[in-house]
Amino acid sequence: MSTRWLDPEERAAWLRFAAVMELLPGALDAQLRRDAGLSHFDYFVLAMLSEAPEHTLRMTALAQKTNATLPRLSHVVNKLEGRGLVERFPCPEDGRATNARLTDRGWDLVVETAPGHVETVRHLVLDGLSRTQVRQLARISDAMLARLDPEGRMQALINPDASPSAD
């Protein structure tokens, strides 16, 4: 099998996209660390809990929504618990499972932090695009997600009703 090298147009597109992948996480982290003392992943965990019914999810479902391994998620939730932002407790429906719940303090931090985070996302990603380009970005991202996540684990971010069950 011969290597299908990138042509100049593909290489230019790839290098630009790779630069975005390298720079965007650090820029999002910087804003969240400055404003809330959180990493982007910490905030993502809190945001997923904030959107869940009763601000509660099984750890397995939270891992799915955040694309985290259970050990990584457990480490982050432990850190968030230490700050009083999240609490864990046995799942009432299945005592073998553990739930994570956003505390009132965690909710307050998400509410306080969300406007700055949204403004950063707008400034860094969306405001530089036309409405047509935003739609194109969504379609391009869907095409990449279809290959990166063929099982649709991350679909819960886009359409919670379409996600496979993690329980």
trRosetta pair geometry for C-beta under 8 A, 3 or more apart (Angstrom, degrees):
i j d omega theta_ij theta_ji phi_ij phi_ji
6 10 4.0 -139 -161 99 91 113
6 11 4.1 128 118 -65 126 79
6 14 6.0 -72 -129 4 158 144
7 10 5.0 87 48 14 70 105
7 11 6.9 -137 92 -8 30 92
8 11 5.6 -54 -140 38 29 112
8 12 6.3 31 160 -21 64 105
9 12 5.8 -53 -148 34 29 111
9 13 6.5 26 153 -15 63 106
10 13 5.8 -57 -148 39 31 109
10 14 6.0 31 155 -20 67 109
11 14 5.7 -54 -142 38 29 111
11 15 6.2 27 160 -17 65 107
12 15 6.1 -55 -144 37 26 107
12 16 6.5 26 156 -17 61 108
13 16 6.0 -60 -152 38 29 110
13 17 6.3 25 154 -15 65 110
14 17 5.8 -60 -147 40 30 109
14 18 6.0 32 155 -21 67 107
15 18 5.5 -49 -140 37 31 114
15 19 6.4 38 155 -23 62 102
16 19 5.7 -52 -153 31 30 113
16 20 6.7 32 149 -18 63 102
17 20 5.6 -51 -153 33 36 113
17 21 6.4 37 150 -19 67 103
18 21 5.6 -52 -148 36 34 113
18 22 6.4 31 153 -18 65 107
19 22 5.8 -58 -149 38 31 110
19 23 6.0 12 161 -6 68 115
20 23 6.2 -67 -136 46 26 98
20 24 5.5 25 173 -26 68 117
21 24 6.7 -43 -121 29 18 109
21 25 7.6 16 176 -12 50 104
22 25 7.7 -78 -176 29 20 99
22 26 7.7 -2 152 0 56 116
23 26 6.2 -73 -161 43 38 107
23 27 6.0 32 154 -20 76 114
24 27 5.7 -61 -144 38 32 110
24 28 6.2 28 161 -16 69 107
24 124 6.6 133 -125 150 85 135
24 125 7.4 51 -127 -71 125 106
25 28 5.9 -59 -147 39 30 108
25 29 6.1 32 155 -20 66 108
25 40 6.2 -124 -154 24 73 153
26 29 5.5 -53 -143 38 31 113
26 30 6.2 37 156 -27 65 103
27 30 5.7 -47 -147 28 30 114
27 31 6.9 27 156 -15 61 102
27 120 7.2 177 142 179 94 115
27 124 5.7 141 123 -111 145 152
28 31 6.1 -56 -154 35 32 107
28 32 6.4 21 156 -9 66 112
28 40 4.5 51 118 -91 115 130
28 117 7.6 48 -154 -145 89 87
28 120 6.5 134 -114 128 62 134
28 121 7.5 38 -107 -77 106 77
28 124 7.6 -121 -65 45 79 162
29 32 6.0 -67 -146 45 29 105
29 33 5.8 28 160 -20 70 111
29 39 5.5 -14 -130 -148 98 68
29 40 5.0 -79 -75 -22 69 97
30 33 6.0 -55 -141 38 25 108
30 34 6.2 24 159 -18 61 111
31 34 5.9 -60 -149 38 27 110
31 35 6.0 5 163 -2 66 116
31 116 6.3 -172 170 146 111 105
31 117 6.7 143 116 -103 126 57
31 120 4.4 -41 -74 -89 177 157
32 35 6.1 -63 -133 49 28 99
32 36 5.6 -42 -172 45 67 105
32 38 4.7 -71 159 80 109 88
32 39 6.6 72 96 -177 130 11
32 40 5.7 152 18 -78 151 55
32 42 7.4 164 147 63 135 102
32 43 5.1 -100 -141 -35 144 141
32 113 6.9 52 -133 -171 79 128
32 117 6.4 36 -83 -94 93 104
33 36 7.5 -79 -110 60 12 61
33 37 6.3 36 -153 -121 52 26
33 38 6.7 -138 -84 59 47 36
33 39 6.8 22 -69 -85 94 47
35 113 5.7 129 122 -129 119 86
35 116 4.8 177 -114 93 165 160
35 117 7.7 -144 66 -52 151 76
36 43 7.0 98 75 -87 145 108
36 109 5.9 105 -149 -174 120 103
36 112 7.3 140 -96 96 109 103
36 113 4.3 -2 -59 -98 142 132
38 42 4.0 -139 -163 89 93 127
38 43 4.7 111 128 -54 137 86
38 46 7.3 -56 -139 4 154 137
38 109 7.8 120 -40 158 135 128
38 113 7.1 15 27 -137 136 164
39 42 4.6 105 48 1 74 101
39 43 7.1 -141 92 -2 42 85
40 43 5.7 -57 -152 39 33 111
40 44 6.2 40 149 -26 66 106
41 44 5.3 -50 -145 33 34 117
41 45 6.6 39 154 -21 65 99
41 66 7.2 88 -158 -174 84 121
41 68 7.6 103 -164 -81 119 125
41 76 6.4 -100 127 -116 110 151
42 45 5.9 -55 -157 32 30 111
42 46 6.6 24 149 -12 65 107
42 76 6.1 -158 -96 -164 69 111
42 79 7.3 -79 -109 96 115 123
42 80 6.4 160 -152 -75 96 108
43 46 5.6 -57 -150 41 35 110
43 47 6.0 37 152 -23 69 107
43 110 7.7 135 -153 -113 76 78
43 113 6.6 -128 -126 127 117 145
43 117 6.6 168 175 -100 152 149
44 47 5.6 -52 -143 36 29 113
44 48 6.4 30 156 -20 63 103
44 66 5.6 123 126 -127 114 103
45 48 6.0 -55 -150 34 28 108
45 49 6.7 23 153 -12 62 107
45 62 6.8 50 -145 180 84 116
45 66 5.7 7 -87 -90 70 154
45 68 7.9 1 -84 -11 104 151
45 73 7.2 151 -111 -142 126 85
45 76 5.8 168 -36 128 160 131
45 77 6.9 -147 179 -77 148 75
45 80 6.7 -134 101 -40 135 156
45 86 7.6 -39 135 -64 116 150
46 49 5.8 -60 -152 41 32 109
46 50 6.1 37 151 -27 67 107
46 80 7.0 -175 -69 -137 96 143
46 85 6.4 -50 -102 161 119 126
46 86 7.3 -126 -97 -60 78 108
46 102 6.4 96 -151 -113 71 115
46 106 5.7 -151 -137 -176 108 103
46 109 6.9 -63 -168 92 157 110
46 110 5.1 -164 143 -78 115 109
47 50 5.4 -51 -145 32 33 115
47 51 6.6 23 158 -13 64 107
47 110 6.2 153 -87 -139 58 120
47 114 7.7 121 -105 -97 104 99
48 51 6.2 -62 -151 39 30 105
48 52 6.7 38 150 -34 63 106
48 57 6.9 -35 134 -1 101 154
48 62 6.0 132 110 -138 134 78
48 65 4.6 133 -147 121 141 137
48 66 5.9 -107 -15 -58 157 96
49 52 5.6 -51 -148 20 37 117
49 55 5.3 48 157 -174 85 74
49 56 7.1 32 -153 -81 90 20
49 57 6.1 -123 -105 9 71 106
49 62 6.9 9 -69 -113 86 121
49 86 6.8 -176 -41 -111 174 107
49 100 6.3 -88 -98 115 128 102
49 101 6.9 139 -164 -155 124 26
49 102 4.0 145 129 -45 123 107
49 106 7.1 -12 93 138 137 139
50 55 6.1 -2 -111 -122 33 96
50 102 5.7 65 -74 -53 61 171
50 106 7.8 -147 -72 132 92 97
50 107 6.3 134 -115 -118 96 70
50 110 4.7 -163 -73 146 149 170
52 55 5.9 103 69 -132 88 20
52 56 5.9 -133 114 56 125 33
52 57 4.7 -117 -114 -52 166 97
53 56 6.9 -46 91 49 64 82
54 101 7.2 -45 133 -130 89 110
55 101 5.7 79 107 -164 88 74
55 102 3.8 -88 172 43 122 105
55 106 7.8 144 175 90 136 119
55 107 6.5 -62 -110 -77 157 109
56 99 5.3 13 -175 176 105 124
56 100 7.0 171 -147 86 59 43
56 101 4.3 -17 -97 -99 89 89
56 102 7.6 -128 -65 14 51 71
57 61 4.5 -124 -178 86 107 114
57 62 4.4 131 99 -58 129 91
57 65 7.2 -52 -168 9 167 139
57 99 6.8 166 90 -152 26 78
57 100 6.0 -13 64 57 75 88
58 61 4.5 89 58 7 86 102
58 62 6.9 -156 90 -5 43 86
58 91 5.8 10 -105 -88 97 136
58 97 5.2 -25 -143 168 117 130
58 98 7.1 113 -156 79 67 43
58 99 5.6 -60 -96 -98 47 66
58 100 7.8 79 -179 13 11 76
58 166 7.2 -168 79 97 117 104
58 167 5.8 102 33 -98 158 97
59 62 5.5 -55 -144 40 34 113
59 63 6.2 41 154 -25 66 103
59 70 6.5 71 141 -135 114 93
59 73 6.4 145 -170 117 93 132
59 74 7.1 33 -161 -79 139 80
59 77 7.2 -79 -119 -18 105 165
59 88 7.4 20 -65 -129 116 114
59 97 7.1 -170 29 -175 90 83
59 98 4.9 22 -12 80 125 94
59 99 7.1 -152 -29 -112 73 17
59 100 5.7 93 -83 -21 73 106
60 63 5.6 -49 -148 32 30 114
60 64 6.6 33 151 -19 62 102
60 70 7.1 -20 -96 -90 63 111
60 97 6.8 -69 0 -140 114 113
60 166 4.7 -174 134 142 94 108
60 167 6.3 136 81 -94 128 49
61 64 5.6 -51 -152 34 35 113
61 65 6.4 31 153 -17 67 106
61 166 4.5 159 -93 63 56 125
61 167 6.3 -8 -57 -56 105 86
62 65 5.7 -54 -144 39 33 109
62 66 6.1 8 162 1 66 114
62 68 7.8 -21 126 47 76 118
62 73 6.2 138 109 -164 104 142
62 77 7.8 74 115 -71 152 130
62 100 5.6 -7 -28 40 161 130
63 66 6.3 -73 -142 51 24 94
63 67 7.9 40 165 -139 56 1
63 68 4.9 -107 -142 74 70 82
63 69 6.8 -14 -156 169 122 10
63 70 5.4 -38 -90 -79 154 62
63 73 4.7 -107 -93 -21 86 157
63 166 7.1 175 64 -177 88 151
64 67 7.5 20 -173 -74 28 41
64 153 5.5 -127 -161 -169 88 96
64 156 6.8 78 123 6 103 145
64 163 7.2 119 138 177 128 128
64 164 8.0 -126 -162 75 145 82
64 166 4.0 -138 -24 -74 146 146
65 154 7.9 101 -148 -128 35 55
65 156 5.1 -81 -108 91 84 138
65 157 6.9 131 -160 -62 77 78
65 163 7.8 -1 -89 -143 78 164
66 73 6.6 128 70 -100 134 112
67 153 6.8 110 -98 115 82 121
67 154 5.9 -4 -63 -84 115 106
68 72 4.7 -129 -171 86 102 115
68 73 4.2 123 111 -58 134 96
68 76 7.4 -74 -151 17 162 136
69 72 4.7 90 55 9 85 102
69 73 6.8 -158 86 -4 41 89
70 73 5.7 -58 -140 43 31 110
70 74 5.9 36 160 -25 67 107
71 74 5.7 -53 -143 35 28 113
71 75 6.5 32 157 -21 62 104
72 75 5.8 -56 -155 33 31 112
72 76 6.5 24 153 -13 66 107
73 76 5.8 -58 -148 40 34 107
73 77 6.0 30 156 -16 70 108
74 77 5.8 -54 -139 41 29 108
74 78 6.2 37 155 -25 62 106
75 78 5.7 -54 -151 32 26 115
75 79 6.7 26 151 -17 61 105
76 79 5.6 -54 -153 36 34 112
76 80 6.3 30 150 -15 67 106
77 80 5.5 -54 -143 42 36 111
77 81 6.1 45 151 -26 66 102
77 86 5.5 -96 -153 104 79 149
77 88 6.4 79 150 -58 129 117
77 100 5.5 -94 -135 -115 137 138
78 81 5.5 -48 -147 31 29 116
78 82 6.6 36 151 -23 60 103
79 82 5.6 -51 -155 29 32 116
79 83 7.0 21 150 -9 62 104
80 83 5.8 -59 -154 41 37 107
80 85 4.4 -81 -176 69 89 113
80 86 4.2 43 117 15 117 117
80 106 7.1 53 175 -107 112 122
81 84 7.5 43 -178 -73 35 23
81 85 7.4 -100 -74 51 22 68
81 86 5.3 -69 -71 79 64 83
81 87 6.3 99 -123 -102 93 41
81 88 6.5 -44 -87 -4 136 95
83 105 7.9 -153 132 122 79 130
84 103 6.0 -82 163 65 67 160
84 105 4.9 17 124 66 103 155
84 106 7.5 -154 122 -45 57 82
85 102 7.1 -36 162 -146 70 69
85 103 6.0 -162 -172 36 19 105
85 105 5.9 -104 -98 102 51 96
85 106 3.6 102 -172 -91 69 95
85 109 6.1 -42 -121 29 114 146
86 100 5.5 -5 -177 -174 120 102
86 101 6.8 149 -159 75 67 40
86 102 6.1 -42 -103 -103 71 44
86 103 6.4 -144 -84 -9 16 90
86 106 5.6 81 -59 -81 58 154
87 100 7.4 158 81 -154 36 55
87 101 5.3 -20 62 61 85 93
87 103 5.7 86 -16 -65 100 101
88 98 5.4 8 -173 175 111 116
88 99 6.8 160 -152 83 59 48
88 100 5.4 -29 -95 -98 77 67
88 101 7.7 162 -90 16 28 74
89 98 7.2 155 79 -156 23 74
89 99 5.6 -20 64 60 74 97
89 101 7.0 -5 17 3 107 117
90 95 5.3 7 179 -142 127 64
90 97 7.5 109 -164 80 60 52
90 98 6.3 -59 -107 -107 40 61
90 99 7.3 36 124 13 14 89
91 94 4.8 3 94 59 126 72
91 95 6.8 -149 66 -85 73 21
91 96 7.7 -28 46 61 112 46
91 97 3.9 2 10 85 141 99
91 98 6.4 -131 -27 -91 89 8
91 99 4.9 121 -86 -37 74 97
93 97 7.7 -8 74 48 82 127
94 97 4.4 49 93 11 109 110
94 167 7.9 153 13 -171 149 106
97 167 7.5 0 -106 -142 162 89
102 106 4.1 -137 -165 98 80 131
102 107 5.4 104 138 -58 119 78
102 110 7.2 -18 -157 -13 143 137
103 106 4.5 104 48 4 70 102
103 107 7.0 -127 98 -4 40 85
104 107 5.5 -50 -148 35 33 114
104 108 6.4 36 152 -21 65 104
105 108 5.7 -51 -149 35 31 113
105 109 6.5 32 152 -19 63 104
106 109 5.7 -55 -150 35 32 111
106 110 6.5 32 152 -18 66 103
107 110 5.8 -55 -150 35 32 110
107 111 6.3 30 153 -17 66 107
108 111 5.8 -55 -146 39 30 111
108 112 6.1 28 155 -17 65 111
109 112 5.6 -57 -142 41 30 111
109 113 5.8 18 162 -12 67 116
110 113 6.0 -65 -137 45 24 103
110 114 5.9 40 163 -44 64 104
111 114 6.2 -38 -138 11 22 117
112 115 8.0 -68 174 21 28 97
113 116 6.1 -69 -166 45 51 106
113 117 5.8 46 146 -23 83 113
114 117 5.6 -62 -143 40 32 111
114 118 6.0 31 162 -20 70 106
115 118 5.9 -54 -144 37 29 109
115 119 6.3 29 156 -19 63 107
116 119 5.6 -54 -146 37 32 113
116 120 6.3 34 154 -21 65 104
117 120 5.7 -54 -150 35 32 111
117 121 6.4 32 152 -17 65 104
118 121 5.6 -53 -148 37 33 112
118 122 6.2 36 152 -20 65 105
119 122 5.6 -51 -147 37 31 114
119 123 6.1 30 155 -19 65 108
120 123 5.7 -54 -142 38 29 109
120 124 5.9 11 165 -4 66 114
121 124 6.4 -64 -135 47 23 98
121 125 5.5 -30 -177 30 63 118
121 126 6.6 38 137 -2 78 110
122 125 7.2 -77 -119 55 10 77
122 126 4.9 -55 -133 56 52 112
122 127 5.1 63 161 -37 78 103
123 127 5.7 -7 -110 21 31 134
125 128 7.3 -120 161 33 15 100
125 129 7.4 -18 152 -5 58 120
126 129 5.8 -74 -157 37 40 108
126 134 6.2 38 -142 -103 89 115
129 133 3.8 -134 -167 95 100 123
129 134 5.1 131 114 -58 129 73
129 137 6.5 -27 -142 -25 166 134
130 133 4.6 98 49 6 73 102
130 134 7.2 -128 97 -7 41 83
131 134 5.6 -47 -151 29 35 115
131 135 6.8 34 151 -15 63 101
132 135 5.8 -55 -155 37 34 110
132 136 6.3 35 147 -19 66 106
133 136 5.2 -50 -143 38 38 115
133 137 6.2 46 153 -25 67 100
134 137 5.6 -47 -148 31 31 115
134 138 6.7 34 150 -19 61 101
135 138 5.6 -51 -154 32 35 113
135 139 6.6 30 150 -15 66 105
136 139 5.7 -56 -148 40 35 109
136 140 6.0 35 154 -19 69 107
137 140 5.7 -52 -140 39 29 111
137 141 6.1 31 157 -19 64 108
138 141 5.8 -56 -146 38 26 111
138 142 6.4 32 152 -23 62 105
139 142 5.5 -50 -148 32 32 115
139 143 6.6 34 153 -20 64 103
140 143 5.8 -54 -153 33 32 112
140 144 6.6 26 152 -13 65 105
141 144 5.8 -56 -148 40 34 107
141 145 6.0 35 154 -21 68 108
142 145 5.7 -56 -142 38 29 112
142 146 6.5 39 155 -30 63 100
143 146 5.8 -46 -154 22 30 116
143 147 7.4 15 152 -5 58 102
144 147 6.1 -66 -162 41 38 102
144 148 5.8 22 151 -10 75 116
145 148 5.5 -61 -128 49 34 103
145 149 5.2 -27 -173 39 75 108
145 154 6.6 -115 -150 74 118 123
146 149 7.5 -55 -98 63 10 68
146 150 6.6 46 174 -100 51 64
147 150 6.9 4 -137 -61 21 90
149 152 6.2 107 137 -86 99 19
149 153 5.6 -116 -160 37 113 83
149 154 5.0 -63 -139 20 171 106
149 155 7.6 -177 126 -37 131 77
151 164 6.7 -53 160 5 94 146
152 155 4.1 -3 -177 -19 91 129
152 162 6.7 -95 175 138 135 99
152 163 6.7 -166 137 -125 98 51
152 164 6.1 115 84 -16 102 100
153 156 7.7 -39 161 1 44 101
153 163 7.3 47 -160 -151 30 95
153 164 6.8 -50 -97 41 55 108
154 157 5.5 -14 172 8 78 116
154 158 7.7 63 130 -4 76 98
155 158 5.6 -65 -160 46 54 103
155 159 5.8 -33 167 54 91 87
155 162 4.8 -86 147 101 131 107
155 163 4.9 180 81 -87 92 70
155 164 7.8 85 43 -4 120 71
156 159 7.5 -88 -120 76 23 43
156 160 5.2 42 -155 -115 72 58
156 162 7.6 -157 -79 70 45 71
156 163 3.5 15 -68 -67 88 151
158 162 7.5 -29 84 50 92 128
159 162 4.1 39 102 12 116 117
159 163 7.3 173 92 -33 67 77
160 163 6.1 -41 -155 4 40 115
163 166 7.9 -27 146 -25 114 94
